[in-house]
Amino acid sequence: MTSPAESDAVPTSSMRSSASALRRLRVELGARSYDILIGPDLLAQDESWVALVAGRQVALVTNQLLATLHAPKLRAAIEPHAAKLIQIDLPDGERYKDWQHLQLIFDALLSHRFDRRCLLIAFGGGVVGDMTGFAAACYQRGVDFVQMPTTLLAQVDSSVGGKTGINHPAGKNMIGAFHQPKMVLADTSWLQSLPPRELSAGLAEVIKHGAIADRSYLEQVCRDMPALRRADPQALAAAVAGSCAIKAAVVGEDEREDDRRAVLNFGHTFGHAIEAGMGYGVVLHGEAVGTGMVMASALSQRLGLLTPAERELLLSAINAAALPMRAPAWSTAEYLRWMSIDKKARAGRPRFVLLEGLGRAIVREVDEETLDQSIKACLS
């Protein structure tokens, strides 16, 4: 696995000495490489973002909640440097991540005559980030964009790696493109206003990164869980840095998910099925991933890949994060119906990210009898 710079390795207690320290990670993708900046009050701490907006038409894409909460301060910082600044407010929620609401971005860009040198800024959670990135990938066949994620889930996962897209009623993120941002600014100050449920949803992805790549990081997350649950700035900064370091390394190895990057979907095959089957927005993405990790770890244990003690450690982390652990009481056939259109599926047959011990993930198919037994065990 490609490693981030030595000073930006997965966080340990020594990295948590200062909540105000600016952390900088690099996603190494050749000509498409970019920096991830992590810390509080980033716009004031680091002005490298100014060069990206200077003299350009800038579209700030956000949601209706952030439009009044944080966007005015961000606009005030950007406006002196941009040739033109507009704001596009999307409705808030996963159920709006579709073609109809994607068009709101295109409509605004065209009505203001934005050209190919324009810059889009995604200011919000994963829905805003995915939709803005997809719009940037499509508008005039590709324009630049910057990620400014405001939720823990977006900061540790969806803002990094260039996956963009929208949902289809038949499946999550089935329509989209790989389009890398020019920069990611993960300002941890924005996390202080997150509701507890949103914070827990983000912790699902933090736990996932430890489970697939670094057991010691997972153990640190377990120790820090009380601080993370109360949004302690030092604990959050360390968790964001650690997760971004893991994801940056995986993305640098496999940008377009041809092989290695698929391990980042641990818990997502079951999780996406739960989201689609229950209806987008009924459960949060991170909540579905939490339950998905419970199910995927059960499958891993049944196949003899994960020991009971290792699974217990993972389950204790999921439970401590206040994530739902009970799977919907569907038949195996119902789960397979939703999982057959998962992006990892081959010829309609789902493939699962499994744990071969904590810190090591693999992707493989599973016979239907074993899958059926595992799902039934999760329902009991």
N, C-alpha and C positions, 0 to 999 in steps of 0.2 A: 504494500500500500504506500502511495506517495505520502510523505510526511510534511506537515506544515513547518514553518520556520521553528527552530529550536525554542525560541522564546515564546512561541504561541502554541506549545504542545497542549495536550489534554490537561485541564487544570487540576492542580493538587492544592492542598491547604496553603502552600507557599504562594500560590497565585492569588490568594484571596485577601491579601493584606490591604488592598485599597479598592473601594468601590468606585472611586473616581478615575482610576487608571484607564487610559485608552488602550484597547487591544486592537491589533491589526493583523488579520489573516489574509493569505493570498490563495485564491483559487487558480491553479496553474492549468491554463487551457490554451497555451500558445498565444496567438493573436487575440483570443477572446478572454484572456486572463483578466481578473479584476480583484479588487480589495473588498474585504468585509471589515467594517469598522464597528467596534463594540464598546459601549460605555455610555455614561450619562451626558446629557447636554452636548451632543456631538456637533451640532451646527456651530457652536461656539468654540469647542475644543479643537476642531480640525476643519480647515477651510479648503481641503482638496476638492470638495464637492462644487465649489464656486466655479472652477474651470469648466465643469460639465454644463452649467446653466448659462454661463456668460454669453450674452449676445444672441441667445436662441429663443425661439418660441417654445414656451414651456406649458405643458398641461399637467396640472396637479389633480390626480384621480384619487378620490377618497370616498368614504361613505357618509351617510347623512348624520350619524352620531359624531364622528370626528370633525365634520365640517364646522361644528360649533365648539367642540372641545379643544382641539389642538391646531386645526388648520390655519386659523388667523395668525398665530405666531410663526408658523412655517411660511406662510405667504409673505409676511413682513420681512423674513430673512431672504427669500428668493427674489422678490420684486425688484430691488435695486440693481440686480445683476442680469435679469432676463430682458430680452427685447420685447417680449409679450408674455403675460401670464394669465391663464384661464384656469378655472376650477370646475371639475366635473364630479358631481355628487351622485354616487350609486346607492340604491337601497341596500340596507344592511342585512346580510343573511345568505346562507348557502343556497337557498331556493331561488335566488336571483342570479345565480351564476349560469346564465344561459344566453342563447343567441339574441333574444329580445333586448336584454339589458347590456350586452356587449355593444349593440348598435348605438347606444347612448354615447359611447366614447367616440365612435366613428362619426356620428352626426355632429358632435361638438368640434372635432378636428376639422371636418370639412367646412362647417359653417364659418369657422374662423380662419379658413384658408391656411392651415398649417402645412408647411412644406416638408421635404425629406430630411432637413436638418433639425427638425423639431426634437424635443426631448419630452418623454412622458415620465412622470414620477408617481409610483404606486405608494400611496400613503394610507396604510390600513393593514388589515389582517390578510389571511391567505386568499380569501375570495377576491379582494381588491388587487392583491399582487398577481394572482393567476390571470385575472381578466385584463389587467393593464399590460402585463407581459405579452399576452396573446394578441391584444390590439396592436402593440408595438411590433410584434412579429409580422402582422398582416398589413398594417397601414403603409401604403405606397411600397409594398413588398419589403418592409423592414426599416424601423427607425430605432433610435436609442431609447433606453429607459433605465431608471434607477429604482431600486427597491428601498423603501423606508418602512419596514414592518413595525407594527405597533402592538402586536400580540406576541406572547411567548412562543406559541406554536409557529407563527410565521418567522420569528427571529431565529429559531433553532432549526427550522426545516424548510418551509415552502419558499422562502425568499432566496435560498441558496441553491444553485444548480441549473437554473434556466428552464425548468419545467413550467409551461404555461398552458392554460386551457380553460374550457368550460365543461359543464356536465351535460349529459343526455339523459332523458328519462330512463333509458335502459342501463346506464352505467356512469360512474363518476369519472370525470376527467377524460372522457373518451374522444374529445375533439380538442386539439391543441397543437403546440409546436414547441421545439426546443429553441429558446431564444435567451441568451445570457444577458444579464444586466450589465451596465457599465460600472456599477458600484452598489454595495449594500451597506446602508447605515442602520445598524441595530441599536437605537438609542434606548438604553434600559430605563431612562426616566419615564418613558411612555408606559411601562409596565405597571407603574404604581397605581394607575387608575383602573386596572383590569378587575372585573368581578371574579370572585373565587372560582366559579365554574369554568371561566375562560382560562384562568391560571392552571387549574387542574388539567384541562384539555391540552395545554402546551406541555405539561410535564409528561404526558404520554410519549411524546416524541423524544424528550430528554432521556427517559427510561429506555426507549427503543435503541437509541444510539449506543448506550452502554451495553445493552444486551447483545447487539450484533458485533461490536468491535472492541470493547474495552471493559472487562469485568471490574477493574479497579475504579474506573469512572462510575460504573453503576453502583458500586459499594459506597463511593463518596456521595453520590446523589441520595442514596438511602440515608446516610448519616445527616445530610443537609436537608432532608425532606421537611422537618418542622419549620426551618428558616425559609425554605422555598415556598411553603404554603402561606406564610405570612408576608411574602414578597420582600424579604430581606435583600437590600441592594447588592451586598457582596456575594451572597449565595446565587442570586439570579445572574449576575455578571459572569461568575465562574461557570454556571451551567450553560449559558449561551455560548461562551467561548469554547467550552469543551465539546458541545454538540456541533458547533460550526467547524471546529477543527476536524472532527471525524467525518462530517459530510463533505467538507472541502477535499479531503484526501480521497474519498471514494469517487467523487465527481471528477477529480483530476485524473483518475485511473480510467474512468468509463463514462464519458460525457453523455452519451445517448442511450444508456441502459442496454447495451448489447450483451453485457455479461455481468460484471461485478456489481454494477450499480443497483441491480435488482434486489440486493440484500437490504437496501434501505426501505424496502416494502414489507419488512417483518411486521406481522399483525394486520397488514393492509388488505390481504386477500379476503380474509373474514371481515375486516372492518369496512371495506368498501361495499361488501354484500349487505352488511347491516345497514349502512347509510342509505343505499339504494332501495333496499327492501322496506325499510321503515318510512322512507320519504325524506328528502333532503331537508335538513334543518330540525328534524325531530330530535336527533342526537347530534352533538357536536362531533366534528371529525376526530378530535383527540379522544373523545369518549368511546367512539367506535373502534379506534385503534387500540385503546386499552383493553376492551373486551376481546378484540382480535388477537392480541398478544396472549391473553389467557388461553384462547383456543389453539393458537399456533404452538404454544409451549406444551400444551397437553398432547398435541399430535407429535411433537418432537420427543416427548418422554415415552409415548406409546411405541415409537419406532426405535427406542433404545439409544437415542442420540443425546438426551438430556437427563441427568440424574434427578431423582425426586428432590434432593437438597438444593440443586441449582434452580429447579423450577420454583421451589418454595421461596427462595431469595427474590426471584423475579416477581412472584405473586405478592410478596410482602411490599415491594416497591409500588406496584400498581394499586394495591389497597391503601397504602399510606398516602398516595396522591389523590385519594378520594375519587377514583375512577370506577365506573360500573364494571362489575366482574361477571355478571350473569348474562349469558347469551340468550337472544330471542328464541323462544320455543318453537322453532321451525323444524320441519323434516329435513333429512339430508338432501332429498331431491330439491327442496326449496333453496337450500344453501347453494347447491350445485347450479341451479338455474341462474342465480345472480353471479356466481363465481366463474361461470363458463365464458363470460365476456370480459373477465379481468385481463389487463394488458399483458400479464405474464403467461396467459393461457396459450396452449399450442393446439390448434385444430379443435378448439372448444373444450379441451381438457385443462383444468386448472393446474398450475404449478405453485408450490408453496415455499415460502422462505421459512426455513426451519433452523433451530439452534443445535449445533453440534458442540454443546457445551456453551457456557456463558462467554461471550466475547468472540464467538465464531459462528457465522451464518452460512448456510448453503441453500441452493434452490433445487428442488426436485419434484417430480410427480409422486403421487401417493395412490395406492390402490383404493378402490371405492369402499371395500369392506373395512379397512383400517380407518379410513376417513369417517365412515358411518359410526364405528365404535367410539371414536374420539369425540365426535360431535355429541353423541348421546350421553357420554360421560360428562361433558360440559353442561348439559341441561339438567342433570340429576342433582 
